[in-house]
Amino acid sequence: MPPKSGEEHKYREIANDLRRRIDAGEFNEKRKLPSEREMLKQYADITKSLMTLRQGLGVLRDEGVIESRKSSGWYLAEWKPIVRNALKRLSPEQWGNARSMWDVDAEGRQWEVLEAQVDFPRIPDDVARVLDLEPGAKAWRRDRKYVVDAVPVMRATSYIPDEFARDTRITEVDTGEGGIYARLEEVGHKPVEFREQVRCRLATPAEANDLGLAAGAPVIEQHRIAMQEDGRVVEFNRMVLDASRFLLVYDFKR
């Protein structure tokens, strides 16, 4: 049930005050916040609702300021940002050597793919335009969720035209070593140019539920277009990232 307007103001007030206390170094020594019962006493003049308190804590969690540890309480966050370096992860030396791009993003950390699905539906018109297909056309859709250190961090949905994916492992859940781009190269459609578009916005209710975020938490929506030598688009990937978990890095060379 969504909070009433007054309740929303209250949980934001709690979040703002806790952020001020954290910035002042109040919890630096033990790096642990008081128990929820104790915080409810501290903020009794704002609310007596545990749900409202937890919504305030959720705001700081989604900002990457604090984290919850099961059966232990709330702590100052020790999450190490996932450094997402576009040039390194999209380099042919990466996927061309049968490594996953996530071996760059999450090097030395535990990561896995959950809920992987592959189908061949009619695609949204905006996606069809990017792929230079007719409205109402079908394409291969690969949908999956990425989890790092047991935390959901991203949902990615790729679209690949049938003429490039047909009779390859792109149409299977497991694409094999090197992933989609290695399979495209094998059939003569190697991606050689990429374009990425990035914007920040608030998560939809479905996205918040999918990634375990508080309502209205910030996400990064990232679109990546992969093109072959003649400029034709061989893949369009729409990604939704938990904004508190990533550091986006773009290197430029003259």
ABEGO torsion letter per residue (X at the ends): XBBBAAAAAAAAAAAAAAAAAAAAGAAAAAGBBBBAAAAAAAAAAABABAAAAAAAAAAAAAAGABBBBBGAEBBBBABBBBBBBAAAAABAAAAAAGBBAAAAAABGBBBBBBGBBBBBBBBBAAAAAAAGBBBGBBBBBBBBBBBBGGBBABBBBBBBBAAAABGBAAABABAEBGEAAAAAAAAGABBABBBBBBBBBBBBAAAAAAAGBBBGBBBBBBBBBBBBAAGBBABBBBBBBBAAABBBBBBBBX
